[in-house]
Amino acid sequence: MAIATAVDRTDAEGVIVPEKIVIAAALPGAPYDRFAEHHELVLPSDGIVMESDELADALEGATALVPLLIHRVDAALLDRAPGLRIVANVAVGYDNVDVAAATERSVLVTNTPDVLTEATADLAWALMLGLARELIPNDRYLREGRYQRWLPGALLGADVFGRTLGIVGLGRIGQAVARRAKGFGMRVLYHQPRRLDRASEEKFDARWVVLEELLAESDFVSLHCPLRKSTHHLMDADALAQMKPTAYLVNTARGPVVDEKELANALEAGTIAGAGLDVYEHEPAVEPTLLPQTRAVLLPHVGSATRSTREAMARLAVEAVDDLLAGRRPKHPVNPEVLP
């Protein structure tokens, strides 16, 4: 099964035949402007983002689609565009795309790995530090005029330096988090189904343990695993109960890895000390019982939200389309079996 990659077709007079390219959201830096001269470029009508109905209508007759993680690209949507050749997802994850359905239809799926690694690792650390030192409660304390005097026993947080960090999923982002842990003198434990080789473990000064040991020993648990059946609600009531009551949970991976209702219960009961979330199971909705939890820091999926990172992600996605139009092999295929 192979896709036809030579999309930049010309007519008898050598003029490029325009192809329809759907950009499902306005992207930083507008790297898709390169297509405007020769192709039909379809952008969101509101200048921001396409909702599902607009996206479905826009796809009819399209050759390329550049969606966000919030766009569900399933079999029904793909059937609206039988001429579609590529879905260039603006994300490193692609659980919003039915890759099997795309493969059946000879549609290439690409993603944007690597460029968001450091920004997301930075945010995981921001959540850990913010939780441990209670930055948001202390900020609120000052703004509300309650800071009247300095007291040695007030506003006490937890140490980060020299503590134990448990990383669930030591892939690109998990490794970047582990590198930062060296500067904080932390002991690093990690868990994932396949253990790294000894050289890699030494490089990141990380020790593989079973999940139960990681949860029991870690002062901070940072999630960086992919979303699979095996990781759906990985952090459920039982897993949370295995953590120290003084420990913190951070999730910058995928929302469904955490059972949010059980997390809210654990925070309410003091089972764990706090939690920092940047992703949610039903984004943009957040489990209502989490919202009043003062020991939780809740962010609106901003792990990759630096200007340079988001621009790099947009460029990668658009370059994949550009490569396809020129008959070149796109750099980050998720289902390379559809390539010639």
C-alpha positions in Angstrom: 0.0 0.0 0.0 1.6 3.3 -1.1 0.6 6.8 -1.4 1.0 8.9 -4.5 3.5 11.5 -3.4 4.0 13.6 -6.6 1.1 15.9 -5.8 2.5 19.1 -7.4 0.8 18.4 -10.8 1.0 20.6 -13.8 -1.3 21.0 -16.8 -0.4 20.9 -20.4 1.0 24.4 -20.3 3.2 23.6 -17.2 1.0 25.5 -14.8 0.7 23.9 -11.3 -2.7 22.4 -10.7 -3.9 23.8 -7.3 -4.5 21.3 -4.5 -6.7 21.9 -1.5 -4.8 22.3 1.8 -6.9 22.6 5.0 -5.2 24.3 8.0 -7.5 23.6 10.9 -6.2 26.4 13.1 -4.2 29.6 12.8 -0.6 28.6 13.5 2.2 30.9 15.0 4.3 32.4 12.3 1.8 31.4 9.6 4.2 29.0 7.8 1.5 27.9 5.5 1.5 31.2 3.5 3.9 29.4 1.2 1.0 27.5 -0.3 -1.1 30.5 -1.1 0.4 31.2 -4.6 -0.2 27.8 -6.2 -2.8 26.0 -4.0 -6.2 26.5 -2.4 -5.5 27.3 1.2 -8.5 26.9 3.6 -8.2 28.5 7.0 -10.6 28.8 9.9 -13.5 31.2 9.1 -13.1 32.9 12.5 -9.3 33.2 12.1 -8.7 31.0 15.1 -9.7 27.4 14.9 -12.1 25.1 13.0 -14.8 23.3 14.9 -15.8 19.8 13.9 -18.6 20.8 11.4 -16.5 23.4 9.7 -13.6 21.0 9.4 -15.7 18.2 7.9 -17.1 20.6 5.3 -13.7 22.0 4.5 -12.2 18.6 3.9 -14.2 17.8 0.9 -11.8 17.6 -2.1 -8.8 18.2 0.1 -5.3 16.7 -0.4 -3.8 17.7 2.9 -5.0 18.4 6.4 -3.0 20.1 9.2 -5.0 19.6 12.5 -4.4 20.1 16.2 -4.6 17.6 18.9 -8.1 18.8 19.7 -9.3 17.7 16.3 -10.6 14.1 16.1 -9.6 12.6 12.7 -11.5 9.4 12.5 -12.7 7.2 9.7 -15.9 9.2 9.2 -13.9 12.4 8.8 -11.4 10.7 6.5 -14.3 9.5 4.3 -15.2 13.1 3.6 -12.0 13.5 1.7 -11.2 10.4 -0.4 -8.4 12.3 -2.1 -6.6 13.1 1.1 -3.0 12.1 1.1 -1.6 13.5 4.4 -2.7 14.4 8.0 0.2 16.5 9.4 -0.7 16.6 13.1 0.6 19.7 15.0 1.6 17.6 18.1 4.1 14.9 19.1 1.1 12.7 20.2 -1.4 11.5 17.6 -4.1 9.7 19.7 -6.6 12.2 18.1 -6.0 10.4 14.7 -7.2 7.0 13.9 -4.0 5.9 12.4 -5.3 2.5 11.3 -8.2 4.1 9.4 -5.7 6.5 7.8 -3.4 3.6 6.8 -6.3 1.7 5.3 -7.0 4.7 3.1 -3.4 5.2 2.2 -3.2 8.5 4.1 0.1 9.4 5.6 0.1 10.6 9.2 3.0 12.8 10.6 3.7 14.4 13.9 6.1 17.0 15.4 8.5 15.2 17.8 11.7 16.6 19.4 10.9 20.3 19.1 8.7 20.4 22.2 10.8 18.2 24.4 12.7 20.9 26.4 9.7 23.3 26.8 7.5 20.5 28.2 10.3 19.3 30.5 10.6 22.9 31.7 6.9 23.0 32.5 7.1 19.7 34.4 9.8 21.3 36.6 7.8 24.5 36.9 4.9 22.4 38.3 7.1 20.5 40.7 8.7 23.7 42.0 5.5 25.5 42.2 3.8 22.8 44.1 6.7 22.2 46.5 7.1 25.9 47.4 3.4 26.7 47.2 4.0 29.5 44.7 0.3 30.0 43.8 -1.0 30.0 47.4 1.8 32.3 48.5 1.2 34.7 45.6 -2.5 34.8 46.5 -1.6 35.3 50.2 0.4 38.5 49.3 -2.1 39.9 46.8 -4.9 39.5 49.3 -3.1 41.7 51.8 -2.5 39.0 54.3 1.3 39.4 54.4 1.7 41.6 57.4 5.0 40.2 58.9 7.6 37.6 58.3 7.2 34.6 60.5 9.6 31.6 60.6 6.9 29.0 60.9 4.6 30.4 58.2 4.2 29.5 54.6 6.4 26.4 54.7 6.8 24.3 51.6 8.7 21.2 50.8 12.3 20.6 49.6 13.1 19.7 46.1 16.9 19.5 46.2 18.2 16.0 47.2 14.8 14.4 47.1 13.6 11.4 45.0 12.1 11.9 41.5 10.1 9.1 39.9 9.6 9.3 36.2 7.0 7.2 34.5 8.2 6.9 30.9 11.8 7.8 30.2 11.4 8.8 26.6 12.5 12.1 25.1 10.7 14.3 27.6 11.2 12.0 30.5 15.0 12.1 29.8 15.0 15.9 29.6 13.3 16.0 33.0 15.9 13.5 34.3 18.8 15.7 33.0 17.4 18.6 35.0 17.2 16.5 38.1 21.0 16.2 38.2 21.2 19.9 39.0 18.9 19.4 42.0 21.0 16.5 43.3 18.0 14.2 43.1 17.9 10.4 43.1 16.0 9.4 39.9 13.9 6.3 39.6 12.1 5.4 36.4 9.5 2.9 35.2 8.5 1.8 31.7 7.8 -1.6 30.2 11.2 -1.8 28.5 14.3 -1.1 30.5 16.9 1.2 29.0 20.4 -0.2 28.4 23.0 0.3 31.1 24.8 3.2 29.2 21.6 5.1 29.0 20.8 4.6 32.7 24.2 5.8 33.6 23.9 8.8 31.3 20.7 9.9 33.1 21.7 8.5 36.5 18.4 6.7 36.6 17.5 3.4 38.1 14.7 1.2 36.7 12.2 -0.1 39.3 8.7 -1.6 39.2 5.9 0.9 39.3 4.9 0.0 42.9 8.5 0.8 44.1 8.6 4.1 42.2 5.3 5.2 43.7 6.3 4.2 47.3 9.7 5.8 47.2 9.3 9.0 45.2 8.8 12.5 46.6 7.7 13.6 43.1 6.1 11.5 40.4 6.2 12.9 36.9 4.2 11.2 34.2 5.7 11.1 30.6 4.2 7.9 29.3 2.2 7.6 26.0 -1.5 7.0 26.2 -2.3 3.3 25.6 -4.8 0.8 27.0 -2.2 -0.2 29.5 -1.7 3.4 30.7 -5.3 4.6 30.7 -6.0 5.5 34.3 -2.6 4.2 35.3 -2.9 6.6 38.3 -6.1 5.3 39.8 -7.1 5.1 43.5 -4.8 2.1 44.2 -1.8 3.8 42.6 -2.4 7.1 44.4 -2.7 5.2 47.7 0.8 3.8 47.1 2.4 7.3 47.0 3.8 9.0 50.1 1.3 11.4 51.8 4.1 14.0 51.3 4.5 13.3 47.6 3.4 15.3 44.6 2.1 14.1 41.2 2.7 15.9 38.0 1.1 15.1 34.6 2.3 16.7 31.4 1.7 13.5 29.3 -1.9 12.7 28.4 -5.0 13.4 30.6 -6.5 9.9 30.6 -3.3 8.6 32.3 -4.8 9.9 35.5 -8.2 9.1 37.0 -9.1 12.7 37.8 -12.0 11.9 40.1 -9.8 9.6 42.2 -7.1 12.3 42.2 -9.5 14.8 43.5 -10.5 12.3 46.3 -6.9 11.7 47.1 -6.2 15.4 47.4 -9.3 16.0 49.6 -8.3 13.1 51.9 -4.6 14.1 52.1 -3.5 10.8 50.5 -0.9 12.8 48.6 0.4 16.3 49.2 -0.5 17.9 45.8 -0.8 17.6 42.1 0.1 19.6 39.0 -1.8 19.0 35.8 -1.4 20.4 32.3 -3.5 17.8 30.5 -7.0 16.4 31.2 -9.1 13.5 30.1 -11.9 15.4 28.5 -10.2 18.7 27.4 -11.0 21.4 27.6 -13.4 20.2 30.4 -11.8 19.6 33.8 -13.2 17.2 36.4 -15.3 19.6 38.5 -14.2 18.1 41.8 -10.6 19.1 41.0 -11.3 22.8 40.6 -11.8 23.6 44.3 -8.6 21.6 45.4 -6.2 24.2 46.8 -3.4 21.6 46.6 -3.6 21.3 42.9 -2.1 23.5 40.2 -4.2 23.3 37.0 -2.8 24.7 33.7 -4.6 24.9 30.3 -2.3 22.5 28.3 0.6 24.9 27.9 3.5 22.4 28.0 4.7 23.4 24.6 3.5 27.0 24.9 6.6 29.0 24.1 6.7 31.1 21.0 9.7 29.4 19.5 8.4 25.9 20.3 4.9 26.4 18.9 6.4 28.0 15.7 8.8 25.1 15.3 5.8 22.6 15.7 3.9 24.5 13.0 6.8 24.6 10.7 7.4 20.8 11.0 3.7 20.1 10.2 3.7 22.4 7.2 7.0 21.1 5.9 5.5 17.6 5.9 2.8 18.8 3.6 5.4 20.7 1.5 7.5 17.6 1.2 4.5 15.6 0.1 3.5 18.1 -2.5 7.1 18.1 -3.9 7.3 14.3 -4.0 9.8 14.1 -1.1 9.6 11.8 1.9 8.2 13.7 4.9 10.5 13.6 7.9 8.3 12.2 10.7 5.9 9.6 9.4 3.7 7.8 12.0 2.7 5.1 9.5 5.6 4.9 7.1 4.2 1.7 5.6 2.0 3.8 3.3 5.1 5.4 1.8 6.6 4.1 -1.5 
